[in-house]
Amino acid sequence: MNQHFPATAEIPVDTTERPEEVVRLTALKRRFGVTPALDGVSLTVRKGEILGIIGRSGAGKSTLIRCLNGLERPDSGQVFIEGREISRLGEHELQPLRRRIGMIFQHFNLLSAKTVEDNVALPLKIEGRPRAERLARAAELLELVGLSEKAKAYPASLSGGQKQRVGIARALAARPALLLSDEATSALDPETTRSILALLKDINRQLGLTILLITHEMEVIRSIADRVAVIDAGRIVEEGPVWSVFADPKSAITQSLLGAIRPQLPAEIASRLTHGAGTEAILKIDVAGEAARGPLLSDLAAAVPGSFRLVHGGIDHVQRQPVGTLFLAVPGNDANHLTRVIAFLKAREARVEVLGHVANPV
């Protein structure tokens, strides 16, 4: 059910026709002392999408999420939630807004003295809903997250993954328009993380729920997000569909964050690289889309006479798009052959980088 916020002359409403936007940030700035936590962030989150915001510790992620839920006020810029600019709302006016935003946390934040069903129903109790209605909604949500049998249990008896499922159910209790996930899987083991991400994706599909997730893990972005925004030193340095950013990362911070999940040149080979002449040149080739679907290396061998060797790499799939990184060793004593290899690969829309040479075959 849509909630309408009280309008006053001091609270602007964005009348621009943007029916699909749940969140829009415009030139958002927040400074603590001389340190800018947010330095001109502009961002949109469209209805029904999952947007991942990734960055290292101290990049500005926490400040951004606190501005979104009204816990932090920006120094300048605007925060629109469902078309309403909220950064100058008073605490009383923020209450109905916060019911439109669900929140799940890294450390679950469950009340240990309350049962699972009472934890899930807590937002509805705060709203003053009748107990029968609260428990009916809690039962519905516990079935959704696969914990119906734990309704009468207490948090102490649950595993970490079960606690997070309760946290997700509680965040959905008031039927929010937006779900904020603040490092929600950071405290979980890899297997449990995968199950929680699968649950969030399923909820997104079933309910059409808009999700904004904050993380420092590219694996989380790859698993669940539709789009990714990379934040560094309070600025959005890169943004786009996940598969596109993974295929061709533009910023150094994105390339670094991707290093944990994309193929890297083995250390034994990297340690032998020089920038002078050598027996073999080592090429790094990034491919995506059609270039990654076809028999790229077979076509290269047919089109460019001469030898080359695949020394490392592979093809992954992100958002059902193939994205690959390959490392080739090409004879380094034939500049013409090397030039033709690179030209062929670039003609196939591959990104090619000569990493260096090695003195002896790898």
C-alpha positions in Angstrom: 0.0 0.0 0.0 1.5 3.4 -1.0 2.0 5.9 1.8 1.8 9.6 1.2 4.1 12.0 3.0 2.9 15.3 4.3 3.8 18.0 1.8 4.9 21.5 2.9 6.4 24.5 1.1 9.8 23.5 2.4 9.8 19.9 1.1 10.2 19.8 -2.7 8.6 17.1 -4.8 10.2 16.0 -8.0 7.5 16.3 -10.6 9.8 15.1 -13.5 8.2 12.0 -15.0 10.5 9.2 -13.8 8.0 6.4 -13.0 10.6 3.7 -12.7 12.9 5.4 -10.2 12.6 4.4 -6.6 15.8 6.2 -5.6 17.6 9.2 -7.1 20.6 10.9 -5.6 21.7 14.2 -7.1 25.2 15.7 -6.4 25.2 14.3 -2.8 27.9 15.7 -0.5 28.7 14.9 3.1 31.9 15.9 4.9 33.2 15.0 8.4 35.7 17.6 9.4 38.0 18.0 6.4 37.3 14.5 5.1 34.7 14.2 2.3 32.7 11.0 2.9 30.5 11.7 -0.1 31.8 14.0 -2.8 29.1 14.7 -5.4 27.4 11.3 -5.7 24.6 11.1 -8.3 22.8 7.7 -8.7 19.5 6.2 -9.6 17.9 2.9 -8.6 15.0 1.8 -10.8 12.0 -0.1 -9.8 12.5 -3.8 -9.6 16.2 -3.8 -10.1 19.1 -4.9 -7.9 21.9 -2.3 -7.7 25.1 -3.2 -6.1 27.3 -0.5 -4.6 30.9 -1.8 -4.0 33.9 -0.1 -2.6 36.7 -0.6 0.0 36.4 0.3 3.6 36.2 4.0 4.0 35.0 4.6 0.4 31.7 6.2 1.6 29.3 3.2 1.4 28.0 3.5 5.0 27.5 7.2 4.8 25.6 6.7 1.5 23.2 4.2 3.0 22.6 6.4 6.1 21.6 9.3 3.8 19.2 7.0 2.0 17.4 5.9 5.2 17.4 9.4 6.8 19.9 8.6 9.5 22.4 11.1 8.0 21.7 14.4 6.5 23.8 15.5 3.5 25.6 18.8 3.5 24.3 19.5 0.0 22.6 17.6 -2.8 19.2 15.8 -2.9 17.9 12.4 -1.9 14.6 11.4 -3.6 12.7 8.3 -2.5 9.7 7.5 -4.7 9.9 11.1 -6.0 10.0 12.7 -2.5 13.0 14.7 -1.5 13.7 13.6 2.0 17.0 15.2 3.2 15.2 18.0 5.0 12.3 16.1 6.5 11.9 16.2 10.2 12.0 13.1 12.3 8.2 12.8 12.5 7.9 13.1 8.7 10.7 10.5 8.3 8.7 7.8 10.0 6.4 6.9 7.1 9.3 7.1 4.8 11.2 4.5 6.8 8.3 2.1 6.5 8.9 2.3 2.8 12.5 1.1 3.3 13.4 -2.3 4.6 16.9 -2.9 6.0 19.0 -6.0 6.5 22.3 -5.9 8.4 25.6 -7.7 8.6 25.0 -8.8 12.3 21.3 -9.5 12.0 20.2 -7.2 14.9 17.6 -9.6 16.2 16.0 -9.2 19.7 17.2 -12.2 21.7 14.3 -12.1 24.1 11.7 -12.3 21.3 10.7 -15.3 19.3 11.4 -15.5 15.6 7.8 -14.6 14.7 7.8 -11.7 17.1 11.1 -10.4 15.6 9.6 -10.6 12.1 6.4 -8.9 13.3 8.2 -6.1 15.2 7.9 -3.4 12.5 4.1 -4.0 12.4 3.9 -3.7 16.2 5.6 -0.4 16.0 3.0 0.7 13.4 0.3 -0.3 15.9 -1.2 -3.2 13.8 -3.4 -5.8 15.7 -1.5 -8.9 16.9 -3.5 -11.3 14.7 -2.5 -9.3 11.6 1.1 -9.2 12.8 1.3 -12.9 13.3 -0.4 -13.7 10.0 2.1 -11.5 8.1 5.0 -13.1 10.1 3.8 -16.6 9.1 3.5 -15.6 5.5 7.1 -14.2 5.5 8.6 -17.1 7.4 7.2 -19.4 4.7 8.7 -17.2 2.1 12.2 -17.4 3.6 11.9 -21.2 4.5 11.7 -20.9 8.3 8.0 -21.7 9.1 9.1 -24.4 11.6 11.2 -21.8 13.6 8.4 -19.4 14.3 8.4 -20.1 18.1 12.2 -20.5 18.4 14.5 -17.9 19.8 17.5 -16.3 17.9 20.1 -18.1 20.1 19.0 -21.5 18.6 19.5 -20.4 15.0 22.4 -20.6 12.7 23.9 -17.5 11.1 22.1 -18.1 7.9 18.8 -18.7 9.6 19.2 -15.5 11.6 19.8 -13.6 8.4 16.7 -15.1 6.9 14.7 -13.9 9.9 16.3 -10.4 9.3 15.1 -10.5 5.7 11.6 -11.5 6.7 11.5 -8.7 9.2 12.7 -6.2 6.6 9.8 -7.2 4.4 7.1 -7.0 7.1 5.8 -3.5 6.2 5.8 -4.2 2.4 8.7 -1.8 1.6 9.3 -0.3 -1.8 13.1 -0.5 -1.3 15.3 -3.1 0.5 18.7 -1.9 1.7 21.3 -4.6 2.3 24.3 -3.4 4.3 27.1 -6.1 4.0 24.4 -8.6 4.8 26.5 -11.7 3.9 29.9 -10.6 5.3 29.5 -12.6 8.5 28.5 -15.8 6.7 30.4 -18.7 5.3 30.5 -19.1 1.5 27.8 -21.7 1.2 25.4 -19.8 3.4 26.2 -16.6 1.5 25.2 -18.3 -1.7 21.9 -19.5 -0.2 21.1 -16.0 1.1 21.9 -14.3 -2.2 19.7 -16.9 -4.0 16.9 -16.0 -1.6 17.3 -12.3 -2.2 17.2 -12.9 -6.0 14.1 -15.0 -5.6 12.4 -12.4 -3.5 13.3 -9.8 -6.1 11.7 -11.9 -8.9 8.6 -12.9 -6.9 7.8 -9.5 -5.4 9.4 -7.2 -8.0 11.2 -5.7 -5.0 13.9 -3.0 -5.6 17.1 -3.9 -3.8 20.2 -1.8 -3.2 23.0 -3.8 -1.7 26.2 -2.4 -0.2 29.2 -4.8 -0.3 33.0 -5.0 -0.6 32.8 -8.4 -2.4 32.7 -8.6 -6.2 31.4 -12.2 -5.9 28.3 -10.8 -4.3 27.8 -8.3 -7.1 28.3 -11.0 -9.8 25.9 -13.4 -8.1 22.9 -11.1 -7.7 23.1 -7.5 -9.1 21.8 -6.2 -12.3 23.9 -3.0 -12.2 27.0 -2.1 -10.2 28.3 1.3 -9.0 31.9 1.5 -7.8 32.5 4.0 -5.1 36.0 5.3 -4.2 36.9 8.3 -1.9 33.2 9.4 -1.9 32.8 9.4 -5.7 31.1 7.0 -8.1 34.0 6.1 -10.4 32.3 3.5 -12.5 28.7 2.4 -13.2 26.9 0.1 -15.6 25.5 -3.4 -16.1 27.4 -6.0 -14.2 28.6 -8.0 -17.2 29.8 -4.9 -19.0 31.8 -3.6 -16.0 33.3 -7.0 -15.4 34.2 -7.3 -19.1 35.9 -3.9 -19.4 36.6 -2.3 -16.1 37.7 1.3 -16.6 39.0 2.4 -13.2 42.0 1.1 -11.3 39.8 0.4 -8.2 37.4 -1.7 -10.2 40.2 -3.7 -11.8 41.7 -4.2 -8.3 38.3 -5.4 -6.8 37.9 -7.8 -9.8 41.3 -9.3 -9.2 39.9 -11.7 -6.6 37.5 -13.4 -9.0 38.9 -12.8 -12.5 41.7 -14.9 -13.9 45.1 -13.4 -13.1 48.5 -14.2 -14.6 50.1 -16.9 -12.4 52.7 -15.5 -10.1 55.4 -17.8 -11.4 55.0 -16.2 -14.9 54.4 -12.7 -13.6 57.7 -12.7 -11.7 59.6 -13.4 -14.9 58.2 -10.6 -17.0 60.5 -8.0 -18.4 59.9 -5.0 -20.6 62.7 -5.8 -22.9 63.0 -8.4 -25.6 62.4 -12.0 -24.8 61.6 -15.4 -26.2 57.8 -15.0 -25.7 55.5 -12.0 -25.4 52.7 -12.5 -22.8 49.3 -11.0 -23.9 46.3 -10.4 -21.7 43.0 -10.7 -23.7 39.7 -9.6 -22.3 36.6 -10.7 -24.2 32.9 -10.5 -23.7 29.6 -11.1 -25.6 29.9 -12.4 -29.1 33.7 -12.4 -29.0 33.6 -14.8 -26.1 31.0 -17.1 -27.6 32.9 -18.0 -30.7 36.0 -20.2 -31.3 38.3 -17.2 -30.9 41.6 -19.1 -30.6 40.7 -21.6 -33.4 39.9 -18.6 -35.7 43.1 -16.9 -34.7 45.2 -20.0 -35.6 43.4 -20.3 -38.9 43.8 -16.6 -39.8 47.3 -15.9 -38.6 49.9 -18.5 -39.5 52.5 -19.0 -36.7 52.4 -20.3 -33.2 50.9 -19.1 -29.9 50.0 -20.8 -26.7 47.3 -20.4 -24.1 49.0 -20.3 -20.7 46.1 -19.4 -18.5 42.6 -18.0 -18.3 39.0 -19.0 -18.8 35.4 -17.9 -19.7 32.8 -17.1 -17.0 29.2 -16.1 -17.4 27.8 -13.0 -15.8 24.1 -12.1 -16.3 24.0 -14.8 -18.9 26.8 -13.1 -20.9 30.1 -14.8 -21.5 33.0 -12.8 -20.0 36.6 -14.1 -20.3 40.2 -13.3 -19.7 42.9 -15.3 -21.5 46.7 -15.1 -21.3 48.6 -16.0 -24.5 52.3 -16.6 -25.1 53.3 -15.5 -28.6 56.9 -15.8 -30.0 58.7 -12.6 -29.2 61.3 -12.6 -31.9 58.8 -12.0 -34.7 57.4 -8.5 -34.4 55.2 -8.8 -37.5 53.6 -12.0 -36.2 52.9 -10.3 -32.9 51.4 -7.3 -34.6 49.1 -9.5 -36.7 47.9 -11.5 -33.7 47.0 -8.3 -31.8 45.3 -6.8 -34.8 43.2 -10.0 -35.3 42.1 -10.0 -31.7 41.2 -6.3 -31.6 39.2 -6.8 -34.8 37.1 -9.3 -32.8 36.5 -6.6 -30.2 38.9 -8.1 -27.7 40.9 -5.8 -25.4 44.5 -6.7 -25.7 47.4 -5.7 -23.5 51.1 -6.8 -23.8 52.1 -7.5 -20.3 55.8 -8.0 -21.1 58.2 -10.7 -22.3 59.8 -13.7 -20.7 63.3 -14.9 -21.5 62.4 -18.6 -21.7 59.2 -20.4 -22.6 56.7 -20.5 -19.7 
